[in-house]
Amino acid sequence: MSLSLIGFTLHTQRRTLALYALGVLLYGMAIVLLFPGPAAAAAPAQDVEALPRAVRVALGISTPASLGTIHGWVAAQYLQVVWVALLGAFAIGFGSAAIARELETGTLGLLLASPLSRTTILLSKVAVLALALLGLVAATLVGLALGGLLARVAVPLERFLGVALLGFAFFFAIGAYSVLLSALANERGTALGLAAGITALFYLANFLALYWPQAALLRYVSLFSFYRPQELVQSGVVPWLDVLVLAGQAAAYLLMAASVVRERDFMV
């Protein structure tokens, strides 16, 4: 890895990172501030129970009764859908631009002409992705903690550590296959569209596996089957096996990306 390239990439992405970090922090604060309390949360829980099963499965709400706790409320109202959309969009956007945008803008030629090896260039981009995701996960936890202080609600952050670790592995895996597609594509838009489409297919496969018993085997091909924030905040257990599986998938995608970057004849 190249510290200078990592620093330069972080510098060029500073505004995007700052906006995403501010967004996840403020949204986390708002969700905690909007927590109605255990008694008042019974009404939303009943409303969720009344929703069609397909809607509950799509939203990932497996235990509506957990809405009566602050950790269950945050998991259902934020970590299950909104957080996935925000950090997933970042991982796809950054990953798909890692190589393809450099090729599209002509700056890849300058990088390839430098003393840096192709593998070093790729690893430096991946390091920025990892650092950025770590920062966004940390901003999420800070937002929840600040919301708890402002609302005078005890937010059990220890229950969110498993989700934070799993979330990092989950989003890093999404970013990893986005980097692979970026190495294969000639334009960022192509890589972005493919990565978004694959992510949508993973989500659909997980939805079908949960909703339709005959499609239960599809859970083995979807990254979303490993991401279960409601279950994790209830147990407070770190899902090490799921983290390792996601890390293994990310490593496989990045090894393929490294092979493509080393062997591809880039027209620069």
Phi and psi restraints in degrees (value plus and minus 20) as a CYANA .aco file:
   2 SER   PHI    -133.5   -93.5
   2 SER   PSI      96.7   136.7
   3 LEU   PHI     -84.1   -44.1
   3 LEU   PSI     -54.5   -14.5
   4 SER   PHI     -87.1   -47.1
   4 SER   PSI     -60.4   -20.4
   5 LEU   PHI     -90.4   -50.4
   5 LEU   PSI     -57.7   -17.7
   6 ILE   PHI     -81.8   -41.8
   6 ILE   PSI     -66.7   -26.7
   7 GLY   PHI     -83.6   -43.6
   7 GLY   PSI     -60.5   -20.5
   8 PHE   PHI     -85.4   -45.4
   8 PHE   PSI     -62.4   -22.4
   9 THR   PHI     -85.7   -45.7
   9 THR   PSI     -62.5   -22.5
  10 LEU   PHI     -81.3   -41.3
  10 LEU   PSI     -58.6   -18.6
  11 HIS   PHI     -85.0   -45.0
  11 HIS   PSI     -62.8   -22.8
  12 THR   PHI     -90.6   -50.6
  12 THR   PSI     -44.2    -4.2
  13 GLN   PHI    -120.0   -80.0
  13 GLN   PSI     -10.6    29.4
  14 ARG   PHI     -81.8   -41.8
  14 ARG   PSI     -59.4   -19.4
  15 ARG   PHI     -88.5   -48.5
  15 ARG   PSI     -63.9   -23.9
  16 THR   PHI     -81.1   -41.1
  16 THR   PSI     -65.4   -25.4
  17 LEU   PHI     -82.6   -42.6
  17 LEU   PSI     -61.6   -21.6
  18 ALA   PHI     -84.2   -44.2
  18 ALA   PSI     -60.3   -20.3
  19 LEU   PHI     -87.0   -47.0
  19 LEU   PSI     -63.6   -23.6
  20 TYR   PHI     -84.3   -44.3
  20 TYR   PSI     -63.9   -23.9
  21 ALA   PHI     -82.8   -42.8
  21 ALA   PSI     -62.6   -22.6
  22 LEU   PHI     -84.7   -44.7
  22 LEU   PSI     -59.0   -19.0
  23 GLY   PHI     -83.7   -43.7
  23 GLY   PSI     -67.8   -27.8
  24 VAL   PHI     -89.5   -49.5
  24 VAL   PSI     -53.4   -13.4
  25 LEU   PHI     -86.6   -46.6
  25 LEU   PSI     -69.6   -29.6
  26 LEU   PHI     -87.2   -47.2
  26 LEU   PSI     -58.0   -18.0
  27 TYR   PHI     -86.6   -46.6
  27 TYR   PSI     -60.0   -20.0
  28 GLY   PHI     -81.5   -41.5
  28 GLY   PSI     -62.7   -22.7
  29 MET   PHI     -80.3   -40.3
  29 MET   PSI     -65.1   -25.1
  30 ALA   PHI     -83.6   -43.6
  30 ALA   PSI     -60.8   -20.8
  31 ILE   PHI     -82.7   -42.7
  31 ILE   PSI     -61.6   -21.6
  32 VAL   PHI     -86.9   -46.9
  32 VAL   PSI     -61.6   -21.6
  33 LEU   PHI     -84.7   -44.7
  33 LEU   PSI     -47.4    -7.4
  34 LEU   PHI    -107.0   -67.0
  34 LEU   PSI     -22.4    17.6
  35 PHE   PHI     -82.5   -42.5
  35 PHE   PSI     100.5   140.5
  36 PRO   PHI     -98.2   -58.2
  36 PRO   PSI     -28.7    11.3
  37 GLY   PHI      81.2   121.2
  37 GLY   PSI     137.8   177.8
  38 PRO   PHI     -76.8   -36.8
  38 PRO   PSI     -61.8   -21.8
  39 ALA   PHI     -90.9   -50.9
  39 ALA   PSI     -68.4   -28.4
  40 ALA   PHI     -89.8   -49.8
  40 ALA   PSI     -41.8    -1.8
  41 ALA   PHI     -94.1   -54.1
  41 ALA   PSI     -28.5    11.5
  42 ALA   PHI     -83.4   -43.4
  42 ALA   PSI     -56.2   -16.2
  43 ALA   PHI     -84.9   -44.9
  43 ALA   PSI     -69.8   -29.8
  44 PRO   PHI     -78.9   -38.9
  44 PRO   PSI     -55.8   -15.8
  45 ALA   PHI     -83.8   -43.8
  45 ALA   PSI     -60.2   -20.2
  46 GLN   PHI     -86.9   -46.9
  46 GLN   PSI     -58.3   -18.3
  47 ASP   PHI     -82.3   -42.3
  47 ASP   PSI     -61.2   -21.2
  48 VAL   PHI     -85.9   -45.9
  48 VAL   PSI     -60.7   -20.7
  49 GLU   PHI     -78.8   -38.8
  49 GLU   PSI     -52.3   -12.3
  50 ALA   PHI     -98.9   -58.9
  50 ALA   PSI     -32.5     7.5
  51 LEU   PHI     -88.1   -48.1
  51 LEU   PSI     130.6   170.6
  52 PRO   PHI     -77.7   -37.7
  52 PRO   PSI     127.9   167.9
  53 ARG   PHI     -78.0   -38.0
  53 ARG   PSI     -57.0   -17.0
  54 ALA   PHI     -80.7   -40.7
  54 ALA   PSI     -59.7   -19.7
  55 VAL   PHI     -87.4   -47.4
  55 VAL   PSI     -62.9   -22.9
  56 ARG   PHI     -83.7   -43.7
  56 ARG   PSI     -59.0   -19.0
  57 VAL   PHI     -86.5   -46.5
  57 VAL   PSI     -62.3   -22.3
  58 ALA   PHI     -82.6   -42.6
  58 ALA   PSI     -56.4   -16.4
  59 LEU   PHI    -105.0   -65.0
  59 LEU   PSI     -27.5    12.5
  60 GLY   PHI      53.6    93.6
  60 GLY   PSI       2.3    42.3
  61 ILE   PHI    -112.9   -72.9
  61 ILE   PSI      79.7   119.7
  62 SER   PHI    -112.0   -72.0
  62 SER   PSI     -47.0    -7.0
  63 THR   PHI    -152.6  -112.6
  63 THR   PSI      64.5   104.5
  64 PRO   PHI     -75.8   -35.8
  64 PRO   PSI     -51.1   -11.1
  65 ALA   PHI     -81.8   -41.8
  65 ALA   PSI     -43.9    -3.9
  66 SER   PHI     -89.5   -49.5
  66 SER   PSI     -31.7     8.3
  67 LEU   PHI     -82.4   -42.4
  67 LEU   PSI     -35.9     4.1
  68 GLY   PHI     -97.2   -57.2
  68 GLY   PSI     -27.6    12.4
  69 THR   PHI    -129.5   -89.5
  69 THR   PSI     133.5   173.5
  70 ILE   PHI     -85.4   -45.4
  70 ILE   PSI     -58.4   -18.4
  71 HIS   PHI     -91.0   -51.0
  71 HIS   PSI     -56.2   -16.2
  72 GLY   PHI     -87.9   -47.9
  72 GLY   PSI     -57.8   -17.8
  73 TRP   PHI     -81.7   -41.7
  73 TRP   PSI     -68.0   -28.0
  74 VAL   PHI     -84.0   -44.0
  74 VAL   PSI     -61.7   -21.7
  75 ALA   PHI     -81.9   -41.9
  75 ALA   PSI     -64.3   -24.3
  76 ALA   PHI     -96.0   -56.0
  76 ALA   PSI     -60.3   -20.3
  77 GLN   PHI    -105.5   -65.5
  77 GLN   PSI     -37.2     2.8
  78 TYR   PHI    -152.1  -112.1
  78 TYR   PSI     -81.3   -41.3
  79 LEU   PHI     -90.2   -50.2
  79 LEU   PSI     -45.1    -5.1
  80 GLN   PHI     -95.5   -55.5
  80 GLN   PSI     -58.7   -18.7
  81 VAL   PHI    -144.7  -104.7
  81 VAL   PSI     -77.2   -37.2
  82 VAL   PHI     -83.0   -43.0
  82 VAL   PSI     -66.1   -26.1
  83 TRP   PHI     -82.0   -42.0
  83 TRP   PSI     -60.4   -20.4
  84 VAL   PHI     -82.5   -42.5
  84 VAL   PSI     -61.6   -21.6
  85 ALA   PHI     -85.3   -45.3
  85 ALA   PSI     -63.5   -23.5
  86 LEU   PHI     -88.0   -48.0
  86 LEU   PSI     -75.6   -35.6
  87 LEU   PHI     -94.7   -54.7
  87 LEU   PSI     -49.7    -9.7
  88 GLY   PHI     -84.0   -44.0
  88 GLY   PSI     -61.3   -21.3
  89 ALA   PHI     -83.5   -43.5
  89 ALA   PSI     -59.7   -19.7
  90 PHE   PHI     -84.9   -44.9
  90 PHE   PSI     -67.3   -27.3
  91 ALA   PHI     -80.2   -40.2
  91 ALA   PSI     -62.7   -22.7
  92 ILE   PHI     -86.9   -46.9
  92 ILE   PSI     -65.2   -25.2
  93 GLY   PHI     -83.2   -43.2
  93 GLY   PSI     -66.9   -26.9
  94 PHE   PHI     -90.9   -50.9
  94 PHE   PSI     -65.9   -25.9
  95 GLY   PHI     -81.1   -41.1
  95 GLY   PSI     -62.5   -22.5
  96 SER   PHI     -89.5   -49.5
  96 SER   PSI     -38.7     1.3
  97 ALA   PHI    -113.8   -73.8
  97 ALA   PSI     -29.8    10.2
  98 ALA   PHI     -71.8   -31.8
  98 ALA   PSI     -69.0   -29.0
  99 ILE   PHI    -131.6   -91.6
  99 ILE   PSI     -62.9   -22.9
 100 ALA   PHI     -81.3   -41.3
 100 ALA   PSI     -59.9   -19.9
 101 ARG   PHI     -87.5   -47.5
 101 ARG   PSI     -57.8   -17.8
 102 GLU   PHI     -82.3   -42.3
 102 GLU   PSI     -59.1   -19.1
 103 LEU   PHI     -88.7   -48.7
 103 LEU   PSI     -61.1   -21.1
 104 GLU   PHI     -85.9   -45.9
 104 GLU   PSI     -58.7   -18.7
 105 THR   PHI    -108.7   -68.7
 105 THR   PSI     -28.6    11.4
 106 GLY   PHI      69.7   109.7
 106 GLY   PSI     -22.1    17.9
 107 THR   PHI     -98.7   -58.7
 107 THR   PSI     -34.7     5.3
 108 LEU   PHI     -84.0   -44.0
 108 LEU   PSI     -54.0   -14.0
 109 GLY   PHI     -80.9   -40.9
 109 GLY   PSI     -59.6   -19.6
 110 LEU   PHI     -85.2   -45.2
 110 LEU   PSI     -60.8   -20.8
 111 LEU   PHI     -86.0   -46.0
 111 LEU   PSI     -62.2   -22.2
 112 LEU   PHI     -88.6   -48.6
 112 LEU   PSI     -46.5    -6.5
 113 ALA   PHI    -101.6   -61.6
 113 ALA   PSI     -30.6     9.4
 114 SER   PHI     -98.1   -58.1
 114 SER   PSI     149.9   189.9
 115 PRO   PHI     -87.8   -47.8
 115 PRO   PSI     -30.3     9.7
 116 LEU   PHI     -90.8   -50.8
 116 LEU   PSI     118.4   158.4
 117 SER   PHI     -95.7   -55.7
 117 SER   PSI     142.4   182.4
 118 ARG   PHI     -82.5   -42.5
 118 ARG   PSI     -59.1   -19.1
 119 THR   PHI     -84.3   -44.3
 119 THR   PSI     -59.6   -19.6
 120 THR   PHI     -83.0   -43.0
 120 THR   PSI     -60.7   -20.7
 121 ILE   PHI     -81.7   -41.7
 121 ILE   PSI     -66.0   -26.0
 122 LEU   PHI     -85.0   -45.0
 122 LEU   PSI     -66.1   -26.1
 123 LEU   PHI     -83.2   -43.2
 123 LEU   PSI     -53.2   -13.2
 124 SER   PHI     -86.0   -46.0
 124 SER   PSI     -60.5   -20.5
 125 LYS   PHI     -84.9   -44.9
 125 LYS   PSI     -61.3   -21.3
 126 VAL   PHI     -86.1   -46.1
 126 VAL   PSI     -58.0   -18.0
 127 ALA   PHI     -82.3   -42.3
 127 ALA   PSI     -59.5   -19.5
 128 VAL   PHI     -84.4   -44.4
 128 VAL   PSI     -61.5   -21.5
 129 LEU   PHI     -78.3   -38.3
 129 LEU   PSI     -66.6   -26.6
 130 ALA   PHI     -83.7   -43.7
 130 ALA   PSI     -65.4   -25.4
 131 LEU   PHI     -83.0   -43.0
 131 LEU   PSI     -61.5   -21.5
 132 ALA   PHI     -83.9   -43.9
 132 ALA   PSI     -64.2   -24.2
 133 LEU   PHI     -85.2   -45.2
 133 LEU   PSI     -59.1   -19.1
 134 LEU   PHI     -80.2   -40.2
 134 LEU   PSI     -62.3   -22.3
 135 GLY   PHI     -83.9   -43.9
 135 GLY   PSI     -60.3   -20.3
 136 LEU   PHI     -89.8   -49.8
 136 LEU   PSI     -57.8   -17.8
 137 VAL   PHI     -84.6   -44.6
 137 VAL   PSI     -62.2   -22.2
 138 ALA   PHI     -83.7   -43.7
 138 ALA   PSI     -60.8   -20.8
 139 ALA   PHI     -82.6   -42.6
 139 ALA   PSI     -54.4   -14.4
 140 THR   PHI     -82.6   -42.6
 140 THR   PSI     -67.7   -27.7
 141 LEU   PHI     -85.0   -45.0
 141 LEU   PSI     -58.1   -18.1
 142 VAL   PHI     -83.3   -43.3
 142 VAL   PSI     -61.4   -21.4
 143 GLY   PHI     -81.4   -41.4
 143 GLY   PSI     -62.1   -22.1
 144 LEU   PHI     -85.0   -45.0
 144 LEU   PSI     -60.9   -20.9
 145 ALA   PHI     -86.1   -46.1
 145 ALA   PSI     -63.6   -23.6
 146 LEU   PHI     -84.9   -44.9
 146 LEU   PSI     -59.7   -19.7
 147 GLY   PHI     -80.7   -40.7
 147 GLY   PSI     -59.9   -19.9
 148 GLY   PHI     -83.4   -43.4
 148 GLY   PSI     -59.9   -19.9
 149 LEU   PHI     -85.8   -45.8
 149 LEU   PSI     -63.3   -23.3
 150 LEU   PHI     -89.0   -49.0
 150 LEU   PSI     -57.6   -17.6
 151 ALA   PHI    -107.7   -67.7
 151 ALA   PSI     -26.5    13.5
 152 ARG   PHI      36.2    76.2
 152 ARG   PSI      24.8    64.8
 153 VAL   PHI    -136.2   -96.2
 153 VAL   PSI     113.5   153.5
 154 ALA   PHI     -96.6   -56.6
 154 ALA   PSI      85.6   125.6
 155 VAL   PHI    -114.0   -74.0
 155 VAL   PSI      92.6   132.6
 156 PRO   PHI     -96.1   -56.1
 156 PRO   PSI      64.0   104.0
 157 LEU   PHI     -80.0   -40.0
 157 LEU   PSI     -47.6    -7.6
 158 GLU   PHI     -81.4   -41.4
 158 GLU   PSI     -46.9    -6.9
 159 ARG   PHI     -93.4   -53.4
 159 ARG   PSI     -38.0     2.0
 160 PHE   PHI    -117.0   -77.0
 160 PHE   PSI     -24.8    15.2
 161 LEU   PHI     -85.3   -45.3
 161 LEU   PSI     -59.2   -19.2
 162 GLY   PHI     -83.8   -43.8
 162 GLY   PSI     -60.8   -20.8
 163 VAL   PHI     -86.2   -46.2
 163 VAL   PSI     -59.5   -19.5
 164 ALA   PHI     -82.0   -42.0
 164 ALA   PSI     -66.6   -26.6
 165 LEU   PHI     -85.7   -45.7
 165 LEU   PSI     -66.4   -26.4
 166 LEU   PHI     -84.9   -44.9
 166 LEU   PSI     -60.0   -20.0
 167 GLY   PHI     -80.6   -40.6
 167 GLY   PSI     -62.2   -22.2
 168 PHE   PHI     -80.1   -40.1
 168 PHE   PSI     -67.4   -27.4
 169 ALA   PHI     -82.4   -42.4
 169 ALA   PSI     -59.5   -19.5
 170 PHE   PHI     -83.9   -43.9
 170 PHE   PSI     -70.1   -30.1
 171 PHE   PHI     -90.9   -50.9
 171 PHE   PSI     -51.4   -11.4
 172 PHE   PHI     -87.0   -47.0
 172 PHE   PSI     -56.7   -16.7
 173 ALA   PHI     -85.0   -45.0
 173 ALA   PSI     -60.7   -20.7
 174 ILE   PHI     -82.2   -42.2
 174 ILE   PSI     -64.7   -24.7
 175 GLY   PHI     -83.2   -43.2
 175 GLY   PSI     -53.7   -13.7
 176 ALA   PHI     -86.0   -46.0
 176 ALA   PSI     -65.8   -25.8
 177 TYR   PHI     -94.1   -54.1
 177 TYR   PSI     -41.5    -1.5
 178 SER   PHI     -88.6   -48.6
 178 SER   PSI     -58.3   -18.3
 179 VAL   PHI     -84.0   -44.0
 179 VAL   PSI     -61.9   -21.9
 180 LEU   PHI     -79.2   -39.2
 180 LEU   PSI     -66.6   -26.6
 181 LEU   PHI     -85.4   -45.4
 181 LEU   PSI     -53.3   -13.3
 182 SER   PHI     -85.2   -45.2
 182 SER   PSI     -57.2   -17.2
 183 ALA   PHI     -89.5   -49.5
 183 ALA   PSI     -47.2    -7.2
 184 LEU   PHI    -106.8   -66.8
 184 LEU   PSI     -46.9    -6.9
 185 ALA   PHI    -109.8   -69.8
 185 ALA   PSI     140.5   180.5
 186 ASN   PHI    -115.9   -75.9
 186 ASN   PSI     -39.0     1.0
 187 GLU   PHI    -152.7  -112.7
 187 GLU   PSI     127.0   167.0
 188 ARG   PHI     -82.9   -42.9
 188 ARG   PSI     -58.4   -18.4
 189 GLY   PHI     -79.1   -39.1
 189 GLY   PSI     -58.7   -18.7
 190 THR   PHI     -84.9   -44.9
 190 THR   PSI     -68.1   -28.1
 191 ALA   PHI     -82.9   -42.9
 191 ALA   PSI     -59.8   -19.8
 192 LEU   PHI     -83.2   -43.2
 192 LEU   PSI     -65.9   -25.9
 193 GLY   PHI     -84.5   -44.5
 193 GLY   PSI     -61.1   -21.1
 194 LEU   PHI     -86.7   -46.7
 194 LEU   PSI     -63.3   -23.3
 195 ALA   PHI     -84.5   -44.5
 195 ALA   PSI     -62.6   -22.6
 196 ALA   PHI     -84.2   -44.2
 196 ALA   PSI     -60.4   -20.4
 197 GLY   PHI     -85.4   -45.4
 197 GLY   PSI     -62.3   -22.3
 198 ILE   PHI     -84.3   -44.3
 198 ILE   PSI     -60.5   -20.5
 199 THR   PHI     -82.9   -42.9
 199 THR   PSI     -61.3   -21.3
 200 ALA   PHI     -83.4   -43.4
 200 ALA   PSI     -58.7   -18.7
 201 LEU   PHI     -86.5   -46.5
 201 LEU   PSI     -58.8   -18.8
 202 PHE   PHI     -80.4   -40.4
 202 PHE   PSI     -63.0   -23.0
 203 TYR   PHI     -84.0   -44.0
 203 TYR   PSI     -64.3   -24.3
 204 LEU   PHI     -82.4   -42.4
 204 LEU   PSI     -61.5   -21.5
 205 ALA   PHI     -81.9   -41.9
 205 ALA   PSI     -61.3   -21.3
 206 ASN   PHI     -87.2   -47.2
 206 ASN   PSI     -59.6   -19.6
 207 PHE   PHI     -81.0   -41.0
 207 PHE   PSI     -67.3   -27.3
 208 LEU   PHI     -84.0   -44.0
 208 LEU   PSI     -58.1   -18.1
 209 ALA   PHI     -84.7   -44.7
 209 ALA   PSI     -55.2   -15.2
 210 LEU   PHI    -101.8   -61.8
 210 LEU   PSI     -52.0   -12.0
 211 TYR   PHI    -111.2   -71.2
 211 TYR   PSI     -54.1   -14.1
 212 TRP   PHI    -137.8   -97.8
 212 TRP   PSI      88.4   128.4
 213 PRO   PHI     -74.1   -34.1
 213 PRO   PSI     -54.4   -14.4
 214 GLN   PHI     -86.8   -46.8
 214 GLN   PSI     -37.9     2.1
 215 ALA   PHI    -125.8   -85.8
 215 ALA   PSI      -1.7    38.3
 216 ALA   PHI     -78.2   -38.2
 216 ALA   PSI     -50.0   -10.0
 217 LEU   PHI     -87.0   -47.0
 217 LEU   PSI     -37.9     2.1
 218 LEU   PHI     -84.3   -44.3
 218 LEU   PSI     -38.5     1.5
 219 ARG   PHI     -84.0   -44.0
 219 ARG   PSI     -41.7    -1.7
 220 TYR   PHI     -97.3   -57.3
 220 TYR   PSI     -31.3     8.7
 221 VAL   PHI    -129.4   -89.4
 221 VAL   PSI     -17.2    22.8
 222 SER   PHI    -133.2   -93.2
 222 SER   PSI     111.3   151.3
 223 LEU   PHI     -83.0   -43.0
 223 LEU   PSI     -50.1   -10.1
 224 PHE   PHI     -87.2   -47.2
 224 PHE   PSI     -39.6     0.4
 225 SER   PHI     -88.6   -48.6
 225 SER   PSI     -37.9     2.1
 226 PHE   PHI    -110.0   -70.0
 226 PHE   PSI     -34.2     5.8
 227 TYR   PHI    -122.2   -82.2
 227 TYR   PSI      84.4   124.4
 228 ARG   PHI    -153.6  -113.6
 228 ARG   PSI      55.4    95.4
 229 PRO   PHI     -82.7   -42.7
 229 PRO   PSI     -56.8   -16.8
 230 GLN   PHI     -83.2   -43.2
 230 GLN   PSI     -63.8   -23.8
 231 GLU   PHI     -84.7   -44.7
 231 GLU   PSI     -58.6   -18.6
 232 LEU   PHI     -89.9   -49.9
 232 LEU   PSI     -60.6   -20.6
 233 VAL   PHI     -90.9   -50.9
 233 VAL   PSI     -45.6    -5.6
 234 GLN   PHI     -91.3   -51.3
 234 GLN   PSI     -59.9   -19.9
 235 SER   PHI    -108.1   -68.1
 235 SER   PSI     -51.8   -11.8
 236 GLY   PHI      51.0    91.0
 236 GLY   PSI      -7.2    32.8
 237 VAL   PHI    -114.5   -74.5
 237 VAL   PSI     118.1   158.1
 238 VAL   PHI     -99.1   -59.1
 238 VAL   PSI     101.2   141.2
 239 PRO   PHI    -103.2   -63.2
 239 PRO   PSI      57.2    97.2
 240 TRP   PHI     -80.2   -40.2
 240 TRP   PSI     -58.4   -18.4
 241 LEU   PHI     -83.4   -43.4
 241 LEU   PSI     -64.5   -24.5
 242 ASP   PHI     -83.6   -43.6
 242 ASP   PSI     -59.9   -19.9
 243 VAL   PHI     -81.1   -41.1
 243 VAL   PSI     -63.4   -23.4
 244 LEU   PHI     -86.3   -46.3
 244 LEU   PSI     -59.0   -19.0
 245 VAL   PHI     -83.9   -43.9
 245 VAL   PSI     -65.1   -25.1
 246 LEU   PHI     -84.8   -44.8
 246 LEU   PSI     -59.8   -19.8
 247 ALA   PHI     -83.6   -43.6
 247 ALA   PSI     -58.9   -18.9
 248 GLY   PHI     -84.4   -44.4
 248 GLY   PSI     -60.3   -20.3
 249 GLN   PHI     -84.6   -44.6
 249 GLN   PSI     -63.6   -23.6
 250 ALA   PHI     -80.8   -40.8
 250 ALA   PSI     -62.7   -22.7
 251 ALA   PHI     -82.1   -42.1
 251 ALA   PSI     -60.0   -20.0
 252 ALA   PHI     -83.6   -43.6
 252 ALA   PSI     -64.1   -24.1
 253 TYR   PHI     -81.8   -41.8
 253 TYR   PSI     -61.9   -21.9
 254 LEU   PHI     -91.6   -51.6
 254 LEU   PSI     -53.7   -13.7
 255 LEU   PHI     -83.9   -43.9
 255 LEU   PSI     -60.4   -20.4
 256 MET   PHI     -86.0   -46.0
 256 MET   PSI     -59.5   -19.5
 257 ALA   PHI     -83.6   -43.6
 257 ALA   PSI     -61.3   -21.3
 258 ALA   PHI     -83.1   -43.1
 258 ALA   PSI     -59.7   -19.7
 259 SER   PHI     -83.6   -43.6
 259 SER   PSI     -63.3   -23.3
 260 VAL   PHI     -83.0   -43.0
 260 VAL   PSI     -66.1   -26.1
 261 VAL   PHI     -83.6   -43.6
 261 VAL   PSI     -58.3   -18.3
 262 ARG   PHI     -89.3   -49.3
 262 ARG   PSI     -57.3   -17.3
 263 GLU   PHI    -117.1   -77.1
 263 GLU   PSI     -40.0     0.0
 264 ARG   PHI     -92.4   -52.4
 264 ARG   PSI     120.3   160.3
 265 ASP   PHI    -112.4   -72.4
 265 ASP   PSI      71.9   111.9
 266 PHE   PHI     -93.3   -53.3
 266 PHE   PSI     109.2   149.2
 267 MET   PHI    -106.2   -66.2
 267 MET   PSI      69.8   109.8
